[in-house]
């Protein structure tokens, strides 16, 4: 009997193909939107995790900041100098590396080509602290730094801007930075861009002392990058660094810090949490479209009950029970939703694939979202199909047979 009821339900849907297709459209759009949005959100979270891995979860960054209280600026930013670095080197016990740096965007020239890039004066442990690798050549040494030699390493972005396709081609060549000639001794391996996090390959490295005395002309540091011993000691290392920096800047108890210590992992996890919130928000909006589609199905089923009143009366006169009529119309509603769910999953997966291949967005299709979409579409069919089905089942056969 149940198989016969399903056959009748499918036959009814086939008899009204266009109406059935339009009815499923709301479900298709809703399910497709949910799948695509969840894929985007998951891809964004994965991109954040990749970025954390590239930066290093034990990396800390110290920056100067202006002192403000109650929205009122109390003092200018305290200069961070090598005196701070020296005190950290002498007193810190929970750090494995300290890397000061100065940054400025400058023009780098090679022949007739040029590149506006971030020129960084740093120490030889830059590669260790910032998790970079070499594609060709070598890193400058402590001797190069102390002698203020004019040597440089180029990142993948300035290398491409200068028209160099093979890293080894530029090793030993001369480039100009702020009018000074520098010998290229190395090329950094590309890290690859991650959407929303800038370009980590836009780097031009020079020795710290060379930059301090010959390029930037200042002793002020932009950043002090630090490496904690391991992930479990990051918080303890931050507390230790804060204590040392307060003593170096002679800050009395109760006075606010004139510096910030940023944990890269925490910063990027915050971005990941923000991305997750937006994913839930967009998923909620997509879910609303599912509910709208469900209301459309309920409306069409009510119309179908009205149109088929005589059919219902004949079936009841021939012995069909209320349960049989209820099952038939409920099966039609659930079938519409499930078919719409299948098409919606295909649409959502296709959208995610298109965004990844054509636009370079990071998308990851989550199997659990597909299962959830199917379950939800089935629930929508049951929820919005019960009322029309009950209305059909409760029709009086005598009145139904007289209906014109």
C-alpha positions, 0 to 999 in steps of 0.5 A: 500500500505504501509503495502504491501511495508513493507511485501516486504521489510521483505521478501527481508531481510528474503531471505538473512538472513546471509547477513542481520545478518552481516550487522546488526553486526556493529549496534549491536556492536555500540549500545551495546558499547554505552549502556555498556559505559554509564552504566559504567560511570553512575555507576562510578558517583553513586559510587562517590556520595556514597563516598561523603555521606560516607565521609560527604559533610562538611568534610575538611582536612588540610595537610602540603605541601612544598612551591614551586614557579615556579616549584622551591621548596622554603622551606620544609613543615611546621610542623603541630602540636597541636599548630595549633589545639589549635589555631583553637579551640580558633579562629574558629567560623564556625567549629563544630569539630576538629580532629587531627591525626597521621598515619603510616602503622604498623604491628598488631599481634594477636596470630600467625596472623598479618596484615599490616594496617594503624594505626591512632592516633586520638581523641575520636571524630573520629567517628563523624568527619569521619562518622564511626560507631561501630560494637561492643565494644566502642570508647575510651574516653578523659580519655583514651586519656589523660592517654595514655592508650593502647587501640585500635579499629580495622577496618573490614580489619585488623579484617579479616586479623587476622582471626576474623569472629565475631567482639565480639570475639576479644573484650577484647583481646590483640594485639601487635602494634609495639611490644606494647600490646593493648587491643581491646575495639571496632570494626568499622563497615565496610563502604565497598570499592568503586572502585578507592578510597582505602580501608576505612576499613583498620583502626586501631585506638589508642588514640592520646596521646598514639600514640604520645608518645608511638608509633610514637614518634613525635609531627608532625600531618599528617592531621587535619580533620574538620567539617563545620557547614553545606554545605552552610558554607563550603567555609566560613569555608575554608577561616577562617581556611586558615586565622587562619593557616597562622597566626599560621605559621606566613606567611606574606601577599604575601607568599604562603600557606605551607598547603592545605585545601581540601574539600572532596566533591569538590575533589570527584566531580572532580573525578566524572567530570573526569569520565564523560569526559571519559564516553563521550570520550568512547561513542564517540568512540562507536558512530564511530562504529555506523557510520561504521555500517551505512556505511556498511548498505549503501554499502549492500543496494547499492549492493542490488539495483544492484542485484535487478535491473530487479525486480525494472524494473518489479515493475515499469512496473506494476505501482510502483511509485518512492515513492513506490520503495523509501519506500521499500528500505528505510524500509529495511535499517531502519529495519536492523538498528532497529533490530540491535538496539534491539540486541545491547541494549540486548548485552549492558545490558548483558555486564553491568550486567556481569561486575557488577555481575562477576567483581564487577564493579559499573554499572547502566543502564540508560533508556534514553541511551536505548531510545537514542540508538533506535532513533540514530539507526533509524536515521542511517537507514534513513541517510544511506538508503536514497541514495541507496533508491533514486538510486533505485527509479530513475532507468529507467524501460526500462533500468532496464528491459534490465539489465542482 
